[in-house]
Amino acid sequence: MSIRPINFNADGSIDVVYDEGGHSGTIPAAEIRWTTGIDGTTSHNYIVLQCPDGCGASSTHPVGGGAAPPDVQQMFVNKVQAEGCACGNVAGTDANSVGEGHMQLLCNRMDGPGRWQIASPARAATALLAATGLEAAPTTFEVIYRPSDRLIVGVDPDGSVGANYAVQAVALDQYEVLMRTDPAYLSADNQRIVATPELAQAA
């Protein structure tokens, strides 16, 4: 196992456990860090945690959650909601559902649909009904986009996206296009996922 989060505190810190070393402790919010490449750039797909015991061990967690999806995914969401994303496309002051939708998009691109495990009880119940055939499977999915340039920053918001973003339902056949297109934009006609921005159509 790795150094993994087991509890989230109001001040942004996390309680962690390092199973192999038999260590546990609390990591302050400022020490929950994005990974940094050789060129000095940060990646929003990975977070590195150092063992708070001072043993020198560290663990790098993918946005998909690795061996502990719910807790690791929540760690990513909390970090983005508190300080914004390393990519710069989502600010910490944005509506909470934007940060969650952003992380869900990254998770789906990395591990495929069905990996994301954070959802409100209502959304989880709807997904369960669709999966069991008790409710019709969806024919669309929602994208969160920035109207200024139509950049898609997230998927399937579970609440308000605030004033800086908008939500658009897109046909399910565009899902795979979104997964392989990064950055991705919503087309001017709100129907397609495209690789380059299009000007919005005049009203």
Secondary structure, 3 states (H helix, E strand, C coil): CCEEEEEECCCCCEEEEECCCCEEEEECHHHCEEEECCCCCEEEEEEEEECCCCCCCEEEEECCCCCCHHHHHHHHHHHHHHHCCCCCCCCCCCCHHHHHHHHHHHHHHHHCCCCCCCCCHHHHHHHHHHHCCCCCCCCEEEEEEECCCCEEEEECCCCCCCCCCEEEEEEHHHHHHHHHCCCCEECCCCCCEECCCCCCCCC
